[in-house]
Amino acid sequence: MKITLDVPPSANRYWRNYQGRIVRSDEAIAYKHMTGLLCNTAGLSPLEGDVRLTLKVYRPRKKGDLDNRIKVLADALQGYAYFDDSQIAEIHAYRYDDKDCPRVEVEVTQVGM
């Protein structure tokens, strides 16, 4: 399955400490919601078993770490591309710059398929 998503917020802005608990930020909740809408519109359904996640991140400017986006994307896709991010057996991530069209091209496949 393939889908194109907006560039997610950095992991540095994804989690917040609220009254001693770690919770998703409002920005994170909005990103997860938008990801769900796009996945549902595309007709995606969660894969079973181990999966391979391939990400091509086209960032809007030469700033930000690739690894800060991976966990956020894996979390946002949970329940839409796979049931749980513990199913991810492989991750292939690539970073590019595209100020005119920032995005993430996501491909999720079952391992061994």
Residue pairs with C-beta under 8 A, 6 or more apart in sequence:
1 42
1 44
1 47
1 81
1 107
1 108
1 109
2 105
2 106
2 107
3 38
3 39
3 42
3 44
3 81
3 106
4 103
4 104
4 105
4 106
5 34
5 35
5 38
5 73
5 76
5 103
5 104
5 106
6 31
6 34
6 102
6 103
6 104
7 57
7 58
7 59
7 60
7 69
7 102
7 103
7 104
8 14
8 31
8 69
8 72
8 73
8 76
8 104
9 25
9 27
9 28
9 31
9 72
10 64
10 65
10 68
10 69
10 72
11 68
11 69
11 71
11 72
12 68
13 25
13 27
13 28
14 24
14 25
14 27
14 28
14 71
14 72
14 75
15 22
15 23
15 24
15 25
15 28
16 22
16 23
16 24
16 25
17 23
24 32
28 72
31 72
31 76
32 75
32 76
35 76
35 77
35 80
36 76
36 79
36 80
39 77
39 80
39 81
40 80
44 80
44 81
46 79
46 80
46 81
46 82
46 83
47 81
47 82
47 87
47 108
47 109
47 110
48 82
48 83
48 87
48 110
49 87
49 110
49 111
50 87
50 88
50 89
50 110
50 111
50 112
51 81
51 82
51 87
51 88
51 89
51 90
51 108
51 109
51 110
51 111
52 88
52 89
52 90
52 91
52 92
52 108
52 109
52 110
52 111
53 73
53 74
53 77
53 88
53 90
53 91
53 92
53 106
53 107
53 108
54 91
54 92
54 93
54 106
54 107
54 108
54 109
55 69
55 70
55 73
55 91
55 92
55 93
55 94
55 104
55 105
55 106
56 94
56 96
56 104
56 105
57 66
57 69
57 93
57 94
57 95
57 96
57 104
58 96
58 97
58 98
58 101
58 102
58 103
58 104
58 105
59 95
59 96
59 97
59 98
59 102
60 97
60 98
60 99
60 102
61 97
61 99
62 97
66 93
66 95
67 93
69 93
69 104
70 91
70 93
73 104
73 106
74 85
74 88
74 91
75 85
77 85
77 106
77 108
78 84
78 85
81 106
81 108
82 88
82 108
89 111
90 111
